[in-house]
Amino acid sequence: MLWVIGLALWVLLYKESNNIEAVGTSLFAVGGAVWAFIQISRTINNSSGHRRMFWKWLNRGIAANGAANSIWLAAALLGISAFPPSLSDVLWLVSYFLFLCALLYQLFIASREPVISIHVFNVSVFMIVTTAIIGHFFTALALELFDYSIVNSVMNLSFLLINITLLFAAGYLVYLLKATRDIVVVCILIAAFGFQSIGDFHAAYLEIVGVTVSPGNFNDVFWLAAIILIGVAAAYEKIEIWETNWMIRKDLKQPFIFFPAAGSTLLILFTMNSYDWRINILSASIGIILLLFVGRNYIMNKKNSNLIQEYRHLAYYDSLTGIYNRTSFKINVDKAVALARKEQTELSLLLFDIDRFKAINDSLGHHVGDEVLMESAYRLKNDLPYDIYRLGGMSLSSWWKMPVKTKLWKLQPW
């Protein structure tokens, strides 16, 4: 915060001296990028799994941002006026793209679909619709502002497009997350991308009214605040990391059809508006076919979602008794041990078995044995306020040989 306030004061004090103002703002920007890079690097060293890869993508974006600001600093020291598309503009665009890759990577991991991540698909639909709208309404204006240079126009419109997509993807990720700490981290990133968007949209407004955007502008305060906030998110994440992956809500009904349907409808409306609402048999047929595709996609995704839920239940629950199975036990016992280690507490484990169960199967049949197992599981599940697992005939000696990281529990007799 002090660093951002310092830049704001620098801009106010030296607004009459363009060169000094440009050098100072570039120094503040490079310093902020270096600080954020260090914070994220420490978080990467303390994390693992998908969480580590997420911060690696963000750190690459910070590195690209710092390189772009270093070019501005060199240009200010040498008295060279940068002009788009300069190398710094390209690096800034690369940094935005890398930030987006970090969010898309996390959304892809959150989905766990066998073919394509539905969350990445939804963000892609949003990007296509937003690109079409921005291109339809602002391409002519951008070409006029940049002397009909296609490269300059595409680059500047890309900044606006990626900013909007960053805010959408980060907000979508908050919708999926379960742990409060993870939500706070992403909310800080949303604030960072918000400041970044304010700076970019204000810079676009200045270009429209004929003001040249250069180092030393007050937009640099918003851009610096964005970089600092990304570093703050990393510092907050680094305080306490004991989960290797982001915790995603399991009870969430994925909106398979909402974004494709809403995007398609919006594009149809804009297309009809561009043709002054003149409808002919071709446009009507395209609309009907599009609705058929959307309906079919909804039905297929609904069936796939139900199958995935069934397979997930079979993977972690015993098919006979309905309680947790051995796979769930191996996963949850590691988490419980990690939590006990963090809180410096002991963990109790109760292991028991049904005596003479083989005699029941041999004398009365396996179907009666199954009834005994189901009734035993029902009573335990309803009478004990603990997680109940069926290990499938696993003895105490074989369980004790399992490769569990740390044994912080004590065995209690039944």
Secondary structure, 3 states (H helix, E strand, C coil): CHHHHHHHHHHHHCCCCHHHHHHHHHHHHHHHHHHHHHHHHHHHHHCCHHHHHHHHHHHHHHHHHHHHHHHHHHHHHHCCCCCCCCHHHHHHHHHHHHHHHHHHHHHHHHHCCCCCCHHHHHHHHHHHHHHHHHHHHHHHHHHHHCCCCHHHHHHHHHHHHHHHHHHHHHHHHHHHECCHHHHHHHHHHHHHHHHHHHHHHHHHHHHHCCCCCCCCCCHHHHHHHHHHHHHHHHHHHHHCCCCCCCCECCCCCCCCCHHHHHHHHHHHHHHHHHCCCCCCHHHHHHHHHHHHHHHHHHHHHHHHHHHHHHHHHHHHECCCCCCECHHHHHHHHHHHHHHHHHHCCCEEECCCCCCCHHHHHHHHCHHHHHHHHHHHHHHHHHHCCCCCECCCCCCHHHHHCCCCCCCCEEECCC
